Amino acid sequence: MCNAATARNWIVQALGSDAAVAKHFVAVSTNAREVKEFGIETAHMFGFWDWVGGRYSMDSAIGLSIILAIGPENFGAMLSGFHAMDEHFRTAPLAMNLPILLGLLSVWYNNFFEAQTVGIMPYSAALARFPAYLQQLQMESNGKHVDLEGRTVDYQTGPVIWGEPGTDAQHSFYQLIHQGTKLVPCDLIGFCRPLSQYREHHNLLMANLFAQAEGLAFGRTADELAAEGASAFQIPFRVMEGNRPTNIILADALTPQSLGSLVALYEHSVFTQGTVWAIDSFDQWGVELGKILATRITEELQSGGEPSPVHDSSTNALIRRYCHRRG
């Protein structure tokens, strides 16, 4: 709401009247009273159900900014992609059910091979922020330590999710995935048709995806290196064991529809994992704690007074230093 208030003040100052708010703002909210107090007509309020969680909300009214950016036709295509994956998840046999298989593979590597992270590598610059999207979706959903009965679990739950676009990743952390001491399952995401006219560039991009999948799976043996003329001294440094697990997600093209299906694929895989672990994938009390504490500290920073005694000594020292140094 801080950003909204700043935008409101900017509009009012520029146009000279509070009445301008009703003409230039709409709201995505279920709180009609607060919307009206802000100056927005309730007729311009887009509501949503109370069971719509933030990390599962882009295909609801909360996706208003998306429809404004891409238009109703593209938004409708994205929704059709969501629906297609929803129906696949609901009706496909377990052995052919993509979200269930993806979720079970994550459980398999997490709980039986002690893999603590999952790398998401989209071979598409347009999906550069997709790993960050999945970080919230997966870690906020399945970062839990008690089961549905409130009992502390004695097994690992949600892994750490991270990643970068594929070719950037190859020149940063793929080295660790190939030859490091940690097992890092990866999802490599690619498309058969490019978004641009530069097909040769896309061929090179996809060649790298397929090469990484092959290299991670099969590595390079000492015998192969010796046959290529590597010295006995070099061979230990150049051996790659392989058997690094990857999921290859290959779609025809990145379109609004395929994006909707891709997001829904991961949403249902998160639910699958939570079901196996018997945890609640739809709360986020760790997030709520941060909000409560931040609200209290914000009031103290604005007052400029002495920090509250309810804080620990370290937090109080930080608040005092900040207030002293901010000028």
N, C-alpha and C positions, 0 to 999 in steps of 0.2 A: 504493500500500500504506500510505502514511501515514494516509490517511483511514480505511482498514480497521482499522488498529491503534488509531486513536482511538475508532472505534465499538466495537471489541472491549473496550477498557479501560472504556468507559462502561457496557457491558452487565455486565461482570464486577464493577465497583464497585457497580452498582445491585442485582445479584442475589446477590452475595457468593460466587461460585464460578466457577472456570474451566470447570466442566462445563456452564455455561449457554451457552457458545459453540456447542457441538454442537447445542443445541436451538433456537438463534435465528439461526443463520447458514447460508447455502448459498454455494457458490463457483461461479463461472464461470471455469474454468481447465483446463489440460492437465497441470499439475504436481502430481501426486498427493502427492508427498512434502511440498512446501511447504504444501499444503492441510491435510494431516494435522498438521503441526507447528503450524499456526495454531490447530488445535483443531476443525476441521470434519471430519465423517465423509466419507470418499471416496464413500460412497453418495449423499451430498448434493452431489456435484460434477457440474456440467454441462460436459462437454467439447466441444471443437470441433476441426476439422481445422487442421493447421498452415498450410494455404494460405489460410485466411480472414484477409484483411487488415482492420485496424480500420475503415477508412473504407467498407468494403463489408460490414460485419458485422451490421447491425441486424436482418437476417432470419435470423440464425443463433442459436445458444445465447447469444451475447453480447446479444441482444435480450431477455433474461430480464426486465429491468426494464420493458420495453415491454409484454410479455404480462401482467405483474403490474398494470400501470397500466390497460390497456384490456381485459383479459380474453382468454381463448383464442379466443372466437368472432370478435372483431374482429381479433385477430392472424392467425387463419386467413384472414380476408378480405383482409388486407394481403398475406399470402403469395400468395394467388391473383392479386392484382394484379401482384405481382412476376413470377409465372409467366407471366401473359398477355403482359406486355411482353417477357419472355425469349423466348417462342415467336414473337412478332411479329418481334423482332430476328433470330431464327434463320431464319425462313421467308419473310418478306415480300420481294418484289422490291426491288432497290436504290432504284428511283424512288419507291417507296411506303413505304420503311422509315424510320420516324420517328427512331429514334436515329442512324441513319447520316446522314440529312439534317441533323439538328441538329448533329451533329459536324462534318460537312463545311462547313456554314455558318460555324461558329466558325473553322475553318481558313481559309476564304475571307476573312473579314473580318480575321483576325489576320495572315495572310501576304500578302495582296494589297492590303489597304486600310490596313495598319499600325494597326489598332485594337488598343490594348494592354489594354483592359478590356472586361468584359461586365457589364451591369447586370441583376440579377434582381429583378423587381418583382411580388410576389404581391399580388393584390387580394383578400386574405383575412387578417384579423387572426390566424386560427388558423395561418397559415404565416409568421408574423412572423420566426421563426428559420430558415426554410428557406434564405434566402440564405447564412447562416452555415454551414449544413450543406453547401451546395454549394461554399463556399469551401474547406473541407477536402477534399471529394471531388475537386474539379478541380485545385486548386493543389498539393496534396500528390501527386496522381497525375502531373500533366503539367508540373510545374515542374522540368524537367530540361534539362541543357545538353550531354549526350552521347547518341549514338545507341546502338543495341543492340550495336554493335561496339566501343563505348568511344571513338568519335571525336567530337571537339567539333563540334557542328552549326554551320552557317553560316546558319541561319534562325531565326526566332522560334518558340518553342514556347508553352506554356500562358499564356493571358492572366490578368490579375488579375480575380477574381470579387468582386463586391460588390453591395449592394442593400438595400432597405428595403420595407416594405409600401407599396403603390401611392400612396394618398392622402397619406401622410406624405412620400413621395419627391417628389410633385408640388410641395410647398411648401418643398423644400430644394434638390435638385440637378437637377431636370428642366430648370431654366433653362439650365444648362450643356449639357445634352443637346440642347435645341432650338436654342440660339444660340451655343454655345461653339465653340472652334476644334478641339476633339477629337472624333473619331468614336467614339461609344459605342453599339454594338449592345446591344439590350435584349431580355430575355424577359419578356413580360407574361403573368401567369398568373391566370386567372379561372374562375368557376364559374357555371353557369346557374341553379342553385337555391341559396338561402342555407341556412346552418346554423341560423339563428334564424327567428322568426316575422315579422320586420320586413322584408317584401318591398319596401316603398317605399325603405327604406334601401339594400337590395341593388340596386335599380334605379339609384339614384344612384351607387352604387359602380361598377357595371358601365358606366354611362354615361361615367364618367371614364376607365375603361380604354379603351373604344372611341374616346373623344375623343382621348386621348393617342396611340393608334395612328394615327388619321387625321392629327392635327397633326404628328406626327413624320414621317409619310410624305410629306405634301403641303405642309406649312408654310403660309406666307402671303406672297403676292407683292406687289410694289410697286403693281401695277395694282389688285389687290383692295383694298389699303389706301386708295389714292387714291379709288376708287369709294365707299368707306365714309366719305370726308370727312376722312381724315387729312391733316395739313399736310405740305408738302414737307419741312419740317425734321424732322418726326416719323418719316417713312417709313423712313429707314435704320435707325432704332433698333427698329422694329417688324417689319421684314422677317424672315421665317424661311425658310431655304432648303428645308427639308424633306429628303427622301431620307435620313432617319435610319433605319437598319434596325431592325426589331423582329420577333420571333417571338411570335405570339399563341397561347398554349396554353389552350384553352377546353374544360373538362370539364363533364359534367352536374352533378356535385356533389362536394364534398370528403368522401370516405368513406375508410374504411381501404383498400378495394380500389383506389380511384383514387390514393390516396397511394402505395401500393406500386408502381403502374404509373408514377407520376411519378418516383419515386426511381430505378426501374430504367431509365426513359428516359434520365435524365442519366448513370447509371452506364455504359450502353452507348455513349452519345455520347462520354464520356471515353475509353473504349477505342478508339472509332473515330478520335478525334483522335490518340491515341498511336500507332496503327497507321500513320496517314499520316505522322506525324513520325518514325517508326521509333525511338521511345523506349520505355523500360520504365515503364509506368504503375503498376507494382505494388511499387516499392521507395520508400524515403524516407530516404536516407542523410543528408540535411540535418537531419531530425528526430532521427536517432540521434546525430549530432554534439552537438546541444544536450543530450541526455540524458547523454552521457558527461561533458561539461564540467560540467554542473550537479551530477552525483554527486560529482565531485572537489571542487567549490567548497563544496557542502553540508558535506562533512567538515571543511573548513577553517573554515567559519563556526561549526560546532558545537564545534570544538576551541578556538577563540578565540585561536589562535596567529598567528604571522606567515604571510602568504600564501605559497603555493608559488612558488619562483623560475621555475617553468615558465610562469607567466602573463606576459603583456605588462605593461608599466609602468602602462598605463591601467587594466587590470582589477585589478591589485594596489592601485592608489590607491583604486578604488571599494570594494574589500573592506575596506581599512583604515578608510576613512571610515564605512562601514556599521557595522563592529564598534565603532568609537569612539562613534558617535552612538546606537546602539540601546539603550544603557543596560544 
